[in-house]
Amino acid sequence: MPTYTPQPLYGGAIQGIIPQGWIDASTLREIPDHQELYLSPTTLSSLIIELNQPVPNPVAQATLRAHPALLSALSETSPQDQESLNRAAALHHLLDICDPADTLAIVQPPTRVALEKFQGNVAGYVGRVKFTSPVGGGRRVGLQQQQRAVGAGAGAGSSGEQAGTTTTQCWFLLVRLVEQETDLLVLVNVPEKEFVERGDAEGLRREVEVGEGVVAELVRGLEVVEWGLFA
């Protein structure tokens, strides 16, 4: 079973949790102030935490209109319902990191969760998607794109990748801090090419456990220690 360890983020203003032994990428390269990045020491998997501007409701509404096939399962109520807009906001963040040639498939739609260490006007959502990209497609430079492009592969449960494409599994947690006007986004990226190429089904299974587990641990353990971070 994967093991996890507490980890201070943003100078200790946020208490997080990371897989045990993962490397703080800021010791290796410059990381933007709004991001934290942790890398697996043995695979190409990564954990990204971002503090973003919140997705406004009109943008979430536009996301619902622009991607009806992707988002049809998100709401059984009116698309104007705030819960629907919150869930659309989660997918807006994910679509925002897609290159034009990428495709995004929903494995688990954004699902509301109770964040154990948060109170007040806060909404949390977890889910899982997969990004499929053309091989050698000239992805734009960015932390998320770099981590996904380094070693993407076939989706979980598949026997191999489609010719000319690579796929990366992504678990996400979105925390909508309404009063702080911030969307806290967590992405756990698991490129699978390395496992598929060497026929390592057991290694892939273990890595999937890591992706699922770290999000579950953050739902229980993520905590803001210094709210002045958002001032």
N, C-alpha and C positions, 0 to 999 in steps of 0.2 A: 504494500500500500504506500502511496506517496506520503511524504511528511512535509510539514510546512513550518515556517518560523516567523515570528513577528518582525516587522521591518518599519522603522520610522521613515516617513516620506515628507518631502518638501520641508526639510530642515527640522522634522519632528512635529510639524503642525498637524499632520495626519498620521495615524497609526494604521499600517497595513499588514498584509501577510503575503509572503512569497514562498515558492517551493524551496525547500532546504537546499543550500548550496548554489543557488542561482546567483549570477554575477551582476553587480551594479554597473551598468554600461557607462555611467559617468566617470568611472575610473579608467575607461578605455578611450572615450571620445567625448566631445562636447554635446550636451543634451539641452534642448530648449528649456527655458525656465518653467513652462507650463506642463512639462512632461517628466515622467520617471520611466526608465527602461531597464528591465532585468532580462538576462540571457541565460539559457540553460548552458551549463559547462560541457555537456555531452551530446546535445542535439541542436537543431536549428530553431527550436521553439523560443518564444519570447513573451514577455509580459509587459504591456504598456499601460501606464496610468496617465490620463490627461485631464486637465482642468480647462474646459471650453466655455465659450459664450453659449448661453442657452439657445435652443432652437425655438424661434418665435412660433406662435400658433399659426399665423398665415403660411409660414414655410412648411410646417407640419401638414397643413391642409393641402398645400401644393404637392407634397410628397405623396399623400394619399391619392390625389388625382392623377399624378404622373405614373404611378406604379400600381395600378389596380390589381394586377395578377399577383404581384409580390405581397400586397398588403390585404388581400381579400379576407384572409383568415384572422386579421387582427381584431376586428370588432364586430359584434352582433348588434351594436347600437348605432346611433347616429355618428357619422364622421366628424360632427361638430363636438361630440362628447370629449371632455378633457382627457379621460382615460385613453381614448383612441388616439388623441393628438400626442399624448405622452409616448405611446408605443410607436407611433409614426416618427416621433423625434429620435427614438433609438435607432430606427433604420435609416433615418436621414444621416446620422453620424456615420453609419457604416457605408452607405452609398457615397458619402463624401470622400472616402478614402479609396474608392474604386477608380482605376484608370478607365478611359473610354472603352478600351477593348476587353475589360473585365466583365464577368457576369457574377451576380450575387444570387445565391439560392438560400432560402430559409430552411434550416433544419429544425429549429425550435423557435417559434415566434416569441417576441418579447413578452415575458410573463411577469406579472406584479409579484414582488417579494417583500416581506417584512424585514427591514434592516434592523438588526437587534440593538445597535448602539446609536441609533438616530431617533430624534424626536422632532416634533413640529411639522412644518409644511415640506415634507421630503417624500419623494416617490422613487422606488427602486424597481428595476426591471432586469431580468436575466434572459439569455437566449443563446442560440448557436446558429451560425451561418457558415457557408463555405464560399470562398472566392475562387473562381476559375479564370486563369490568365493564359494568353498565348505564350508559348515558349519563345524567348528572345524577342518579346514584343516591345522592348524599349520603354520599360516602366519609368514613370517620373520619379525623381529623387525625393525621398522622404523617409522618416523613420519607419512608419508602418510599411511602406512599400518596400524598403530595403529588407526588412525582416521577412516579409512574405515572399519576396523574389529570390532570396538567398537559396532556398531549397524547398520549393513547393512540390506537391505530388498528388496522388489519387485521394479521393474522399474516403472517409472512414467506412470500412465495410466493403470497399470495392476491390476487385482483383487486380486492377492496374489502371494507369491513367489513360485518358483518351489521347490519340495521336495529336501532337502539336499543342497540348495544353498541360498546365499544371494546376493543382488545386490545393488550397490551404484551409484547414478547419479553423474556425475562430469562435471562441466562447466570449461572451461580453456581459458586462454589468454596467448599467447606466443608473446613476444616482442624480435625480433632478433636485437640486438645492434651490428651491423657489425663492426664498427670502434672500439668498446670497447671489441670485441671478447667475448661477453656474450649473453646468452639466458636467459631472464627474464621470468620465468614461474609462472603463477597464477593458482591455482586449488581451486575450490569451491566444496567440497564434501558433498553430502546430502545422508546419509544412511536413508533408508526408513522403516526399520523393525519396528521401534517404532510406526510409523503411521499406518502401516498395522496391527500390532498386536492389536491395540486398535480401529481399524476401523475408524481412523480419516482422512477421505478424505479431509476435509477442511483444516486441519493442514498441510497435505501434499501439497495441492495446494499453500498455503501461503509460504511454504518452497521452493517450486519450483520457486516462484516469487523472493525470496531472491537470489537463485542461479543465475537466469537469470539477475537479476537487478544489482548485485554487479559487474559482468563482464562488463555490459553496462556502469556502472558508472566509472569503471576504464578506459575504452576506452576513455571516455571524460576527466577524471581528473587525471590519473596517470602522474606523472611528475618527472624527475630527477632534483634535486635542486643543488646537488654537484657532478659534473662529476668526481671529484677526487676520488670518491669511487671506480672507475674502474681502477685506476692507478696501 
